[in-house]
Amino acid sequence: MGEPVRIRILGVGMGPQHVTGEVATALGTVDYVMAAEKSADDRLLAVRRAIVEAHPGPRGPAELVALPDPQRDRSTTLTTGGYEGAVTDWHDARAAQYAEVLRTRGGTAAFLVWGDPSLYDSTIRIVEKVRGLGVDLEFDVLAGISAPQLLAARHRIVLHEVGRPVHITTGRRLQEAVAAGLDNIVAMLNPPPDRLDFTGLDDWSIWWGANLGADGERLVTGRLRDVLPDIAEARIAAHEHDGWVMDAFLLRKSR
Protein backbone atom coordinates (compact mmCIF):
# COMPACT_ATOMS: atom_id res chain seq x y z
CA MET A 1 0.00 0.00 0.00
CA GLY A 2 1.42 3.41 -1.00
CA GLU A 3 2.00 6.43 1.15
CA PRO A 4 -1.03 8.64 1.82
CA VAL A 5 -1.23 11.94 0.00
CA ARG A 6 -0.24 14.82 2.27
CA ILE A 7 -2.26 18.02 2.05
CA ARG A 8 -1.29 21.33 3.64
CA ILE A 9 -4.08 23.90 4.06
CA LEU A 10 -2.33 27.24 4.39
CA GLY A 11 -3.83 30.57 5.41
CA VAL A 12 -2.18 33.31 3.33
CA GLY A 13 -4.01 36.49 4.28
CA MET A 14 -4.34 38.62 1.16
CA GLY A 15 -0.98 38.09 -0.50
CA PRO A 16 2.77 37.45 -0.12
CA GLN A 17 3.10 40.25 2.44
CA HIS A 18 0.77 38.41 4.85
CA VAL A 19 2.36 34.98 4.69
CA THR A 20 3.65 33.99 8.13
CA GLY A 21 7.05 32.39 8.62
CA GLU A 22 5.34 29.10 9.45
CA VAL A 23 3.35 29.12 6.21
CA ALA A 24 6.39 30.20 4.18
CA THR A 25 8.31 27.20 5.53
CA ALA A 26 5.38 24.91 4.71
CA LEU A 27 5.28 26.18 1.11
CA GLY A 28 8.86 25.02 0.74
CA THR A 29 7.78 21.44 1.53
CA VAL A 30 5.07 20.96 -1.08
CA ASP A 31 5.27 19.45 -4.55
CA TYR A 32 2.37 21.44 -6.00
CA VAL A 33 -0.35 23.91 -5.08
CA MET A 34 -3.91 23.31 -6.30
CA ALA A 35 -6.21 26.23 -7.06
CA ALA A 36 -9.56 26.85 -8.71
CA GLU A 37 -9.38 29.04 -11.81
CA LYS A 38 -12.55 31.13 -12.09
CA SER A 39 -11.88 32.74 -15.49
CA ALA A 40 -9.28 33.10 -18.23
CA ASP A 41 -8.12 36.32 -16.57
CA ASP A 42 -8.37 35.26 -12.92
CA ARG A 43 -6.41 37.90 -11.02
CA LEU A 44 -6.76 36.03 -7.74
CA LEU A 45 -4.96 33.13 -9.39
CA ALA A 46 -2.18 35.59 -10.21
CA VAL A 47 -1.97 36.51 -6.51
CA ARG A 48 -1.66 32.82 -5.63
CA ARG A 49 1.14 32.50 -8.17
CA ALA A 50 2.92 35.48 -6.61
CA ILE A 51 2.66 33.85 -3.18
CA VAL A 52 4.15 30.59 -4.46
CA GLU A 53 6.99 32.37 -6.25
CA ALA A 54 7.78 34.51 -3.21
CA HIS A 55 8.30 31.44 -1.02
CA PRO A 56 10.19 28.75 -3.00
CA GLY A 57 11.49 25.50 -1.62
CA PRO A 58 14.92 23.92 -2.19
CA ARG A 59 13.93 23.01 -5.77
CA GLY A 60 12.33 26.36 -6.52
CA PRO A 61 8.67 27.44 -6.36
CA ALA A 62 6.06 24.71 -6.16
CA GLU A 63 4.06 24.00 -9.31
CA LEU A 64 0.69 25.75 -9.44
CA VAL A 65 -2.00 23.37 -10.71
CA ALA A 66 -5.02 25.41 -11.83
CA LEU A 67 -8.35 23.64 -12.31
CA PRO A 68 -11.46 25.22 -13.89
CA ASP A 69 -13.82 26.12 -11.08
CA PRO A 70 -17.15 24.25 -11.36
CA GLN A 71 -20.20 26.38 -12.01
CA ARG A 72 -22.26 27.45 -9.00
CA ASP A 73 -25.81 28.76 -8.85
CA ARG A 74 -25.39 32.43 -7.83
CA SER A 75 -29.00 33.52 -8.32
CA THR A 76 -29.81 36.53 -6.17
CA THR A 77 -33.26 35.08 -5.43
CA LEU A 78 -32.00 31.94 -3.67
CA THR A 79 -33.47 31.24 -0.25
CA THR A 80 -31.09 30.41 2.59
CA GLY A 81 -31.76 26.72 1.99
CA GLY A 82 -31.28 27.12 -1.76
CA TYR A 83 -28.01 28.97 -1.22
CA GLU A 84 -26.70 26.27 1.10
CA GLY A 85 -27.71 23.56 -1.38
CA ALA A 86 -25.98 25.38 -4.25
CA VAL A 87 -22.78 25.69 -2.19
CA THR A 88 -22.91 21.99 -1.26
CA ASP A 89 -23.22 20.99 -4.93
CA TRP A 90 -20.32 23.31 -5.81
CA HIS A 91 -18.13 21.81 -3.10
CA ASP A 92 -18.98 18.27 -4.21
CA ALA A 93 -17.87 19.13 -7.76
CA ARG A 94 -14.65 20.68 -6.50
CA ALA A 95 -13.92 17.64 -4.32
CA ALA A 96 -14.36 15.29 -7.29
CA GLN A 97 -11.88 17.37 -9.35
CA TYR A 98 -9.33 17.49 -6.58
CA ALA A 99 -9.66 13.77 -5.86
CA GLU A 100 -8.78 12.93 -9.44
CA VAL A 101 -5.63 15.07 -9.37
CA LEU A 102 -4.50 13.81 -5.96
CA ARG A 103 -4.95 10.16 -6.98
CA THR A 104 -2.83 10.77 -10.09
CA ARG A 105 -0.08 12.91 -8.59
CA GLY A 106 0.17 11.84 -4.95
CA GLY A 107 2.99 13.52 -3.04
CA THR A 108 2.40 16.68 -1.00
CA ALA A 109 -0.15 19.22 -2.16
CA ALA A 110 -1.20 22.57 -0.74
CA PHE A 111 -4.28 24.76 -0.85
CA LEU A 112 -3.80 28.48 -0.28
CA VAL A 113 -6.70 29.97 1.66
CA TRP A 114 -7.52 33.68 1.61
CA GLY A 115 -7.46 35.04 5.13
CA ASP A 116 -7.60 32.19 7.60
CA PRO A 117 -9.01 28.67 7.03
CA SER A 118 -11.18 28.93 10.15
CA LEU A 119 -13.46 31.76 8.95
CA TYR A 120 -15.95 31.37 6.10
CA ASP A 121 -13.77 29.08 4.04
CA SER A 122 -14.64 25.51 3.10
CA THR A 123 -11.28 24.05 2.14
CA ILE A 124 -11.20 21.81 5.21
CA ARG A 125 -14.71 20.54 4.43
CA ILE A 126 -13.78 19.89 0.79
CA VAL A 127 -10.64 17.97 1.77
CA GLU A 128 -12.80 15.84 4.07
CA LYS A 129 -15.09 15.20 1.07
CA VAL A 130 -12.03 14.15 -0.97
CA ARG A 131 -11.19 11.65 1.75
CA GLY A 132 -14.79 10.43 1.59
CA LEU A 133 -14.25 9.72 -2.12
CA GLY A 134 -11.63 7.16 -1.16
CA VAL A 135 -8.41 9.16 -1.41
CA ASP A 136 -5.94 8.08 1.26
CA LEU A 137 -4.76 11.37 2.69
CA GLU A 138 -3.60 13.22 5.77
CA PHE A 139 -3.70 16.98 6.21
CA ASP A 140 -2.68 19.82 8.45
CA VAL A 141 -3.88 23.40 8.74
CA LEU A 142 -1.78 26.52 9.31
CA ALA A 143 -3.36 29.81 10.34
CA GLY A 144 -3.32 33.02 8.33
CA ILE A 145 -4.23 36.66 8.88
CA SER A 146 -8.02 36.93 8.74
CA ALA A 147 -10.22 39.65 7.24
CA PRO A 148 -11.58 40.77 10.65
CA GLN A 149 -8.00 41.18 11.90
CA LEU A 150 -7.06 43.28 8.89
CA LEU A 151 -10.28 45.30 9.15
CA ALA A 152 -9.57 46.19 12.77
CA ALA A 153 -5.93 47.01 12.08
CA ARG A 154 -6.69 49.24 9.08
CA HIS A 155 -9.32 51.20 11.03
CA ARG A 156 -7.17 51.21 14.20
CA ILE A 157 -10.00 49.84 16.33
CA VAL A 158 -10.80 46.95 18.64
CA LEU A 159 -13.59 44.75 17.30
CA HIS A 160 -15.46 44.72 20.61
CA GLU A 161 -16.04 47.13 23.46
CA VAL A 162 -14.68 46.44 26.95
CA GLY A 163 -15.94 43.12 28.24
CA ARG A 164 -18.45 42.73 25.37
CA PRO A 165 -18.70 40.14 22.57
CA VAL A 166 -18.40 40.45 18.81
CA HIS A 167 -20.61 38.36 16.53
CA ILE A 168 -19.22 37.22 13.16
CA THR A 169 -21.72 36.32 10.43
CA THR A 170 -22.45 36.76 6.72
CA GLY A 171 -24.20 39.65 5.02
CA ARG A 172 -27.05 37.30 4.13
CA ARG A 173 -27.69 36.69 7.85
CA LEU A 174 -27.19 40.24 9.10
CA GLN A 175 -30.83 40.85 10.01
CA GLU A 176 -31.01 37.50 11.82
CA ALA A 177 -28.22 38.72 14.10
CA VAL A 178 -29.95 42.06 14.69
CA ALA A 179 -33.25 40.33 15.47
CA ALA A 180 -31.43 38.18 18.03
CA GLY A 181 -30.41 41.35 19.88
CA LEU A 182 -26.79 41.42 18.77
CA ASP A 183 -25.42 44.92 18.35
CA ASN A 184 -21.72 44.50 17.53
CA ILE A 185 -21.50 42.53 14.31
CA VAL A 186 -18.77 41.67 11.80
CA ALA A 187 -20.15 40.63 8.41
CA MET A 188 -18.25 38.80 5.69
CA LEU A 189 -19.15 37.22 2.30
CA ASN A 190 -21.10 40.34 1.43
CA PRO A 191 -22.97 41.21 -1.77
CA PRO A 192 -23.07 44.82 -2.99
CA PRO A 193 -24.69 47.26 -0.50
CA ASP A 194 -27.91 47.51 -2.53
CA ARG A 195 -28.50 43.79 -1.89
CA LEU A 196 -27.87 43.99 1.87
CA ASP A 197 -30.76 44.54 4.26
CA PHE A 198 -29.79 47.48 6.46
CA THR A 199 -33.35 48.11 7.68
CA GLY A 200 -33.36 49.83 11.05
CA LEU A 201 -29.60 50.33 11.11
CA ASP A 202 -29.34 53.89 9.77
CA ASP A 203 -27.87 55.27 12.99
CA TRP A 204 -25.43 52.42 13.59
CA SER A 205 -21.71 53.01 13.06
CA ILE A 206 -19.90 51.08 10.34
CA TRP A 207 -16.24 50.34 9.69
CA TRP A 208 -16.00 48.91 6.18
CA GLY A 209 -13.10 47.65 4.09
CA ALA A 210 -12.63 46.00 0.70
CA ASN A 211 -9.63 44.06 -0.66
CA LEU A 212 -7.85 44.58 2.62
CA GLY A 213 -4.09 44.46 2.19
CA ALA A 214 -4.28 44.51 -1.62
CA ASP A 215 -3.32 47.42 -3.87
CA GLY A 216 -6.98 48.30 -4.39
CA GLU A 217 -7.79 48.44 -0.68
CA ARG A 218 -10.62 50.85 0.19
CA LEU A 219 -11.82 51.94 3.65
CA VAL A 220 -14.96 53.79 4.73
CA THR A 221 -16.25 54.59 8.22
CA GLY A 222 -19.07 56.67 9.68
CA ARG A 223 -22.77 56.58 10.44
CA LEU A 224 -24.38 54.03 8.12
CA ARG A 225 -26.97 56.34 6.56
CA ASP A 226 -24.28 58.90 5.75
CA VAL A 227 -21.68 56.61 4.18
CA LEU A 228 -23.67 54.01 2.21
CA PRO A 229 -23.12 55.90 -1.09
CA ASP A 230 -19.39 56.11 -0.30
CA ILE A 231 -19.26 52.36 0.32
CA ALA A 232 -20.97 51.63 -3.00
CA GLU A 233 -18.46 53.83 -4.86
CA ALA A 234 -15.47 52.40 -2.99
CA ARG A 235 -16.56 48.85 -3.74
CA ILE A 236 -16.71 49.62 -7.45
CA ALA A 237 -13.29 51.29 -7.30
CA ALA A 238 -11.75 48.27 -5.54
CA HIS A 239 -13.14 45.93 -8.20
CA GLU A 240 -11.93 48.14 -11.05
CA HIS A 241 -8.42 48.30 -9.55
CA ASP A 242 -7.90 44.64 -8.59
CA GLY A 243 -10.36 42.81 -10.83
CA TRP A 244 -12.14 41.31 -7.82
CA VAL A 245 -13.68 42.47 -4.56
CA MET A 246 -13.90 40.95 -1.09
CA ASP A 247 -15.28 43.17 1.64
CA ALA A 248 -16.03 42.98 5.34
CA PHE A 249 -17.46 45.39 7.86
CA LEU A 250 -18.10 45.95 11.55
CA LEU A 251 -21.52 47.35 12.47
CA ARG A 252 -22.05 48.67 15.98
CA LYS A 253 -25.19 50.13 17.51
CA SER A 254 -24.70 53.70 18.63
CA ARG A 255 -24.80 54.09 22.39
C-alpha positions, 0 to 999 in steps of 0.5 A, a space after each residue: 500500500 502506497 503512502 497517503 497523500 499529504 495536504 497542507 491547508 495554508 492561510 495566506 491572508 491577502 498576498 505574499 506580504 501576509 504569509 507567516 514564517 510558518 506558512 512560508 516554511 510549509 510552502 517550501 515542503 510541497 510538490 504542488 499547489 492546487 487552485 480553482 481558476 474562475 476565469 481566463 483572466 483570474 487575477 486572484 490566481 495571479 496573486 496565488 502564483 505570486 505567493 508561491 513564487 515569493 516562497 520557493 522550496 529547495 527546488 524552486 517554487 512549487 508548481 501551481 496546478 489550476 483547475 477550472 472552477 465548477 459552475 455554481 448557482 449564484 442567483 440573487 433570489 436563492 433562499 437560505 436553503 437554496 443557497 446552502 444547497 448550491 454551495 454543497 453541490 459546488 463543493 462536491 464538484 470541487 472535491 471530485 476534481 481534486 480527488 482525481 488530481 490527488 490520486 494521479 499525482 500523490 505527493 504533497 499538495 497545498 491549498 492556499 486559503 484567503 485570510 484564515 481557514 477557520 473563517 468562512 472558508 470551506 477548504 477543510 470541508 472539501 478535503 474531508 469530502 475528498 477523503 470520503 471519495 476514497 483518497 488516502 490522505 492526511 492533512 494539516 492546517 496553518 493559520 493566516 491573517 483573517 479579514 476581521 483582523 485586517 479590518 480592525 488594524 486598518 481602522 485602528 479599532 478593537 472589534 469589541 467594546 470592553 468586556 463585550 462580545 463580537 458576533 461574526 456572520 455573513 451579510 445574508 444573515 445580518 438581520 437575523 443577528 440584529 433580530 437576536 439582539 446582537 449589536 456588535 456585528 462583523 459581516 463577511 461574504 457580502 454582496 453589494 450594499 444595494 443587496 444587503 438589508 440594512 433596515 433599522 440600522 441607519 444610525 449604527 456606526 460602520 467600519 468597512 473595508 474592501 480588498 484589505 491588504 491589496 493594492 486596491 484596498 478601500 476603507 470607509 467609516 461613519 454613520 451608516 446612513 451617511 456613508 452608504 453611497 461612499 461604500 458603494 463607490 469604494 466597492 466599485 473602485 476596488 473591483 476596477 483596480 484589482 479585478 475582484 472584490 472581497 469586503 467585510 465590515 463591523 456594524 455597531 449600535 450607537 450608544 
